[in-house]
Amino acid sequence: MKKVLFLLGTFALFPILVAGCGMTASLVSRALPDNDWPKKRIMLMPATDLTGIPLDELLDTISAGFGKTLGGKGSFDVYHGNESKKPHSFKPGQSFVPELMREAREMGINAIIFETVNPIEANPDKTGIWPFRRKAWRFTLSMNVDIVDANGGTILLSKEIVHTMTLSEEGAKDKKERSPNVETKKRALRQCLPDIIEKAATDATLSLNGRVWTGTIVSVDDKRILINAGRDVGLRPGIVFEVFGEGESITSLKGQTYHLPGPKVGEIRTVRIEPRRSWAEPISGTAFKSGQLIKVKK
C-alpha cells in the first residue's frame, strides 16, 4: 500500500534500527562507534557538470578529491561508479535508475553519492581600499551533494555547498569583458574546490555516520543464506543479524517512492566469511528470501 509522505523530515526515521537485547556482535563493534561497524560501502558517481562550460579534467579532480577526502574522514570503502557506462545524475522528484540501484545492491553498496557542479554566478566587484580600489569579479560557486540509501531508496542527504571568492582585474585577465571568460570561471572554481570538497566530505561523513549499517540477503539455498557483506566490511563467523521482510512503500509529494523495512521475520548467524559475501544459517524464523534487509543485532 502506498501513502503520501507530507513531511520530508520523516525520511530520517527510515533507517532506525529495531532494538534488540542480544549480546554485542563482536570485539570490533566495542572498539568502534556503533555506526562505524560494519564498514559501509559507498558508491561515488562521477560529478555532473551544469556550469555550461567545459570542465574536463576538473570533473575528475572533483570526484577523485571527494572520494579521497571522504575515505579519510570515516570508516568507509569508497567505490567509484563505472564511468564507461551511461552517467547517472540526481534529480529530486524523479525515480532512481533501476539498473543503478540493482547494481549497487548486488555490490553490497550502502549509499550512493551524487555530486553536481552548479552554474557559476559572477558579478562586478571591487577589491582593496580607496584610493587603491580595483575592479574585480565576485564569484559564487556551488556543488550539490546528494546521498541515497541503496537498499531503500531513501534520500539521506541533499545539501548545497556554496563558496564565494573575488578575483581582481589582474587575476581575471578580462578587464573589458562584461562577464568573465571561461578560463577565469575555471580558475575561480579551481581555487574554491579544496574548500568545497572538504565541506562536502564533512557533511557527507556526518550523514553516513548517523546511519546504521544495513545489508541484504542475496539468495537462500535450503538452510544456507548468502548475504552481501564479507570480510572487507569486518564480518567474522558468529555475527547475528536481524532479518526484516518487505514493508510499505511511501510516495513523497514530489513523486519519489521509498521502501520501508517491514516486520522482523527472524535472525541468522554467519558461519563462513568470504572476501565480499558471507554464508549464514537460520537461528529463528523460516520466511527468508532474497532482497530482505538485514541489520546487526546489538
N, C-alpha and C positions, 0 to 999 in steps of 0.2 A: 504494500500500500504506500502511496506517495502522499506526502504532506508538504504544504508550502512553508518554507522557513522565512519568518518575518524578521528575525534578528541575526545578522551575520555573526555577531559575537558568540552565538551558540556553537559555532564551529569549534571553538576552543575546547568544548566539552567532549568532543567525539572520541579522542584517544585515551580518555580516563581509564586507568587500569582497575578492573574489578578486584576488590580487595580479597586477599587470601591470607590464611593463618598458618601456612606451611613453613617448613624450615627454610633458612636462607639458601639461595640457589647455589652459591659457590663462594670460595675464599676470594675469588676475583671481585665478586659483587660487593664484598665487605670493604675491599681496598679502594673501590672507586665509588663516586656518587651514583645513586640508584639509576639515573638515566644515562650514565656513561657506559653501561654494560647491559647486554652485549653491545659491541661496537655497531654503529649504524653505517649502512652503505648508502652513499649519496651519489646520485647521477647529476652531473653538471652539464647542462645543454650549452651548445655554442651560443655566444652572445648574438642577439638580434639587433640590427642597425636601423634606427628610424631617423637618423640625422639628415639623410638626404645627400650626404657627401660620402665619397669612397673612403672608408676607414681602413680597409685591407688588413694590414698586419696589426693594427690597433685592436681589432676584434680578437685576434689570437692572444694578444697581450692581456686583454681583459679576462678571458676565460682561464688562461694559464695562471695569471696572478691571483685571481679569485680562488681558484682551486688550491693553490699552494698556501695562501693565507688561511683559508678555511681549514685545511688539513692540519695546520699548525695550532689552531685555536681549540679544537675539540677532538673527541675520540671518534673520528670518522674515517672511513675508507672512501676516498673520492674517486669516482669513475667519470670520465668524460664521454658525453654522448657521441655516437658514431657520426662523424662529420661527412662520411661518404654517402649517408642516407639523406633523405629529404629533411631539412631542418624543421624543427617544431618551435613555434613561439607561443607565448602565453597570452591569451585574450580572455579577460574576465567575462563571464556570462556564456562562453562557448564551451561545448563539450570537449573534454580532453581526447586527444587522438587515441583510439582504442589500441592500435598497434604499439604505440609508445608505452602505454600503461601495462599492456600484456608483457612486453619485453622487459620492462622494469621489474615486474613481479617475478618473472622467470629467473632474473638475475639476483633476486633477493634484495632489490633496492628498497630502501625505506622511504626515501623522499627524492623528488626531482626538483632541481633548481633551474629557473629560467632567468636570464639577465637580458634586459632591454635597454639599449642606449637611446635616450630620447633626443628630439631635435634640440640643437644648441641655440639659445637665445643670446643676442648681442645688442647692446645699447651704447650710444656715445657716452663718454665719461671723461673725467679729468683726474690727473694724479699730481701729487706734490702740493706745495703751499705757495700762496701768492708771494712774490710775483714770478715764481718759477713753475707755475701750473703748466701741464702738458696735456694735449688731447690724448684720449685713450679709448679703449673698448672695454666695457664691463660685460663679462660672460656669465651666464647661468647654465650650468651643465648638470645633467641628472641621469640616473640609471635606476630602473625599476628592478627589484629583486622579488621574485615570486617563488614560493616553495609549496609543492603539492605532495601530500601523502600518497605514496604509490599504492598502498593497499586499499584505502577507502576513497581516494579522490578528494579528500578534504584539503582546502587551502589553509596551510599552516602559517604563511606569512605573505603579505603583499605590501611592500614598502618602497617608497621612492626616496632615493638618496640624492640630495641636492648639494651642489657646491658652487660657489661664486668666486670669480677672480677678475683682476683688471690687468690688461696689457697696455703699456704706454705706446705712443706712436713708434718709438724706436723698436719696441718689441713686436708691434703689429705689422710694420712694413707695408701698410696700405693706407697712407695718410690721406689720400684724396678720394678714397672709396667711400660710398655711402653705407656700405656694410663690409664687414671683414671678409677677406677671401678664404678659400678652402684651407690653405696652408695655415693661416692664422687660427682658424677654428680648431684644426687638428693640433696645433701647438698648445692651445688653451686646454683642450681635452687631455693631451698627453701630460701636462703639468698637474692636472687635477686628479688623474687616475689613481695615484697611490692613496690619496685621502679617501676617494670614493670607494675603492676596493677594500680598504681597511675598515671603513664604517659598514659596508655591506656585509663583509665577513663576520664582523662582530654581531650585527643584528641577526644574521642567519644562524650563528652559533647559539645565541640565546634562545632563539625559537626552537632549534633542533634539540638542544639540551633540555628544553622544557617538555619534551615528548618522550613517553616510554617507548622502548623498542617493541616492534611487532614483526611477525613473520607469517608465513602461510604454509599450509600443507600442500605439497607438490603432488603426491599420489598416495594411495592406500592399496596395499597388496596383502590380502589375508590379514595378519596381525602386524605386518610391518608398515610403518608410516614414514614417508620421506618428507623432510621439511627443508625449506630453502635457506638454511643457515648452517655454517660449519665451523671448522677450526679457525678460519680467518676472522670471525667475529668474537672468538673467545669461548666457544662452547666446548664442553667435555662430557663424557658419559655421566649419567645420573642427574642431569638437569631436568626439572619438572616444568612442563608447560600447561597452562590452561588453554582449552580449545573452545572457540566460540563459533556458533552457527551463523547463517546469513540473517542479517537484520533488515530493518525497514530502509527504504530509500526516501530521501528528503530532497525536495526541489526548492532552490532559492528563488527569490523574486526575479533574478536575472536569468533564470532558466537552467542554472547549473545543478546537476544531480549528484548527491553524495550518498554513500552507503554506510549505514551504522552497523557496528558489531551487534550480532544477535545474542541470544541467551547462551550461557555456558553449556556445552554438550559433554564435557569430560576432561580428563587430564591424560597426558602422555609423558614418557620419560625417555631421554636419549640413551641409546645403547651402543651406537657406533658413530664415530665422528669422521667425516671426510673433509677435504680442504674447504669446500664451499657448501656442502649439504650434509645432512645427518639423518640417521635412521633412529626411529623411536618406537616404543611399544606402548600399548594402552595401559593405563592404571585404573581408570574408571570411564564408563561410557562406551558406547559402541557405534554411535552415529557419526563416524569420522569420514570425511570425503575431501577431495582436492579443493583448494581455494579457501578453506576455512582459516580464520585468523587465529594466531597463537601468540601468547604472552607468557613471559617467565613468571612462574608462581613465586611470590615473595613470602 
